[in-house]
């Protein structure tokens, strides 16, 4: 403030000196009154406009506008005060005064700000920004105020932008990247691609992977607008950002049809799919959300994640947590008896293929009986809609996980044909990114420990989908079900797992170690297919499907088992007590109508046991139907 008082006096003196061509002394009282009034009004306007609240380090163009406005007010005050005090004031003096004051009041502030920022930037890590659009400009502005990073140049595909500059940084083509890395001694590239489609992002990353650079990214616009992230929240690019597709816009009517104003039960609520189901259901204003989960910590975690919905003043969410297994018949009956459930999403299941291969009886009992008990209770208590979360492994299954899912599908189809009230449907899809047991987090751990990455076969492929999109499609498919429908999600193109591993190594800033690059960082070991594992997964039992109103949801046309066959099989599964050998379980599945494929032949002793149980069960089932 003291500096501004002196600067105003100096600017006024300079204005008179330039106008008169000689030094001018404020000797008359009127001249001193004019100076005093001008200074007081000027400083008061600076205070009122907030100039002294601006921190020089973070001074923006808005602060510069404030300086200009304040000086214009000061010039007006000069004219007015000279008029009222009848002091000597040539007409050109106020104009010269404005320019002199801008130079003395505004310019030093800019100089100090730039010196401070340059000092901070010199200490930061040099980075190159890929993308000179709005996101890139905002990122550069944020980094220029940060002591941690020093943006040095832009890279952009748009030829019209080349040889121009943004935020004082020149824009170059991709071909210039090696020279820029050498000139600025940096190997870090920050992606600022904004709303660029995932396919284009993947293309950019693939180009960058050919160079020894570390690729990082900034949050997308949705995360910034929601407040979940800041522009300078820089992170390593995740493989999930590249594998997932651009999400399709959900149909709100389909999303809300089975949820809004209704009591919804989610089994397996603490799992990857179950927890995302709960999150999305909570946003659709259900009457109540019942969460059934046998893992205490997972149930606690999802319950805490829904806290904001429970505390919402306008639409508080009623949440009930139920600790227990969906394979507990008495518990399931009690849940349905005490709560008027309208909609069920059955996500509870054991799903880790190698573990279930070592525990075939328990895996089969859990996955089959949990579906049976839950579906039976849904019919008894007249639930409107029942949606099964199925898997692509259910198609011509070669493992217990897939076989149990296929049996669960057949159970629901048979139940749907037997009654009229509850609409049963199932949604079949592949792997979700980031789920427990997924290859992506497993590969990340192996890369972090220095490798090697273990892949079962060089040619093995899998379908991948982001969890949020999969759940959105599950909810919408459930709303389209008319009864007994098998819905299949469009998973896009399958991904070769070995290619996925290689790309994750490169995204980590490391090099693949192989015969072509023996000095690389991480190598890939091929361990051979595990028990029950297929080279590729399928989504259709028969190559017959029809389109639905949603472009990424198809309806599969498949044969179903009769009620008698299903009931007989359930009775067989109930007889399992864990004493059966894995070969006996495989034989049981081979004898069923689920197209189970295994190299193990049926054992004669267990074939006779199966036939005896089925013969005893069929008459009883026929009598009850």
Protein Blocks (a to p, Z undefined) as FASTA:
>chain_A
ZZmmmmmmmmmmmmmmmmnopacddfbfklmmmmmmmmmmmmmmmmmnommmpcfklocf
klmmmmmmmmmmmmmmmmmmmmmnopacdfklmmmmmmmmmmmmmmmmmmmmmmmmmmmm
mmmccdddehjbfklmmmmmmmmmpckbccfbdcdfblklgoiaeehiacddfklmmmmm
mmnopabdcddehjacfklmmmmmmmmmmpccdddddddfklmmnopacfklccdddfkl
mmpccdddddfklmmmmmgopacddehklmmklmmmmmmmmmnopabdcdddfblklmmm
mmmmmmmmmmpmklccdddddeddfklmklmmmmmmmpccfbdcdfbdcfbfklmmmmmm
lmmmmmmmmmmmmmmmmmmnopabdcddddfklgopabfklmmmmmmmmmmmmmmmmpmk
bccddddddddehiahiaklmmmmmmmnnpaaddfbfkbccddddfklmmmmmmmmmmmp
gghpacdddebjaddfklmmmmmmmmnopacddfklmmbmbdcddebjaehiafbdcfbf
bfcdcddfbfkbccdddddddfklmmmmmmmmmmpgolacfklmmmmmmmmcnopacfbd
cdfklmmmmmmmmmmmmmmmmmmZZ
